[in-house]
């Protein structure tokens, strides 16, 4: 039943056997130090390509589906690049204001019409936009299928910004106030929805959430609980600023995790 449901959709490729052989390069600049509470920046840039070497080794296309294969398995061909910037500012009380920017894009070509599922971008969850569940937001204004019991929203482009103020309470207890913004978008209409494709008005499809957190900091181990609420939901009908509507405690998203989100 599942194979019939995803037939003709972008998920059909995501759940098809594929082979990945890639080459990647990562540059990291880090001023932050473990166990030292000081201001500093972190920057990471990465680029990855896949399938180009296999393209030289494989011969003709498979007449059944038109794609090239190795060991009778279709291989992925894409280029993917992303950048992440973090900055931590420490005040006189020893509390931290932490900011994060992330941008990434993956472009399938040649032997691929979609990025492999495990290489696609998603948002939501304890380390991303915490007011939404993992893979529960996007692409663009596209809504998850209500008939599915799980979320599976992935795409080619991810833009995200996070801000968090971390403060001490007492003993091992710490608090946090945070805000998360961003979304994912598609490069083409392979995702079967025009409102999923990025356009010049992509900023109108940015989601925004905020919340409070409680952390138990045992120095070598941090247990984290974050409660987040949607402020602006691009998937909402009518007014996207859902915070203007009646507050519903049932809409609070609870996130339990180990370690800081970024």
C-alpha positions, -999 to 999 in steps of 0.1 A, spaced: 0 0 0 29 24 8 45 18 -26 12 25 -43 8 57 -23 42 71 -32 40 61 -69 45 92 -91 57 114 -62 91 125 -51 90 99 -23 92 72 -49 128 80 -57 136 85 -20 126 50 -12 143 34 -43 176 16 -39 205 39 -49 243 40 -47 263 70 -35 300 76 -41 309 111 -32 338 135 -26 336 162 0 356 191 14 349 209 47 366 240 61 361 249 98 371 279 117 365 277 155 373 302 183 352 284 208 369 262 234 355 232 253 348 240 290 357 276 286 328 301 287 341 329 264 329 348 234 339 335 200 328 325 165 324 292 147 323 290 109 319 259 87 318 256 49 313 223 30 309 211 -5 301 176 -17 298 161 -52 286 126 -61 284 104 -91 309 121 -114 335 93 -113 308 67 -118 296 87 -148 330 81 -165 329 44 -157 294 35 -167 284 30 -203 250 32 -219 217 40 -201 195 13 -189 168 9 -216 141 1 -190 143 34 -171 169 56 -189 193 58 -160 229 46 -157 236 19 -130 264 2 -113 259 -34 -101 224 -30 -113 218 -2 -89 211 34 -100 237 58 -86 231 94 -74 246 124 -91 244 158 -74 264 187 -59 257 201 -25 271 230 -6 263 246 28 276 271 53 270 277 90 280 306 112 277 307 150 286 334 174 285 333 212 286 364 233 292 362 271 280 389 294 293 400 328 271 376 346 285 346 326 253 342 306 255 335 269 237 350 239 242 326 210 233 332 173 233 309 144 229 312 106 227 282 82 222 280 45 225 250 22 215 239 -13 217 206 -31 214 203 -69 206 170 -85 216 165 -121 226 139 -147 216 105 -133 194 121 -105 161 140 -107 160 143 -68 185 144 -40 187 111 -21 165 111 9 194 110 34 211 139 16 180 161 15 174 190 38 147 192 65 139 214 95 121 210 128 129 191 159 151 196 189 181 211 170 163 232 144 130 251 144 117 237 176 80 247 172 77 221 145 83 183 146 112 168 127 105 170 89 71 186 97 77 219 80 78 229 43 88 228 16 76 264 12 39 265 21 33 229 13 13 211 40 21 175 52 -4 149 41 -28 146 71 -34 109 62 1 100 71 10 92 107 46 105 103 62 136 88 84 133 57 90 168 44 124 171 28 138 193 -1 168 209 -18 173 242 0 175 251 37 177 285 53 176 289 90 184 314 117 184 308 155 190 330 186 191 318 222 199 334 255 212 310 281 213 320 317 221 304 350 194 297 376 209 277 405 233 248 409 231 226 377 199 243 365 200 267 335 173 285 316 170 296 280 148 319 259 150 313 221 136 321 187 140 300 155 132 310 119 136 293 85 122 268 61 131 245 32 123 249 -5 124 230 -37 144 239 -68 118 225 -92 83 211 -94 94 175 -88 78 179 -53 44 181 -70 35 215 -55 41 249 -69 40 265 -35 70 243 -25 93 259 -52 115 288 -41 108 321 -56 116 358 -52 90 360 -24 104 331 -4 107 354 26 69 353 29 72 316 36 96 318 65 84 301 97 90 316 131 88 300 165 99 309 200 100 294 235 116 287 268 140 259 279 153 243 310 187 225 311 205 204 336 242 211 331 264 184 347 294 198 329 302 166 310 265 160 303 236 183 295 200 173 295 177 197 278 139 203 277 126 230 253 90 242 250 83 260 217 53 277 201 45 287 166 44 325 159 43 325 121 32 294 102 35 295 64 13 264 62 -16 281 79 -47 291 60 -54 328 60 -33 349 85 1 333 87 8 350 121 -10 323 141 2 339 173 -26 365 168 -51 337 173 -62 323 207 -33 306 226 -37 269 228 -15 250 252 -20 219 232 0 234 204 32 237 225 60 215 210 81 197 236 116 188 228 138 165 249 175 163 239 211 158 250 234 188 247 229 223 234 210 227 201 239 246 185 
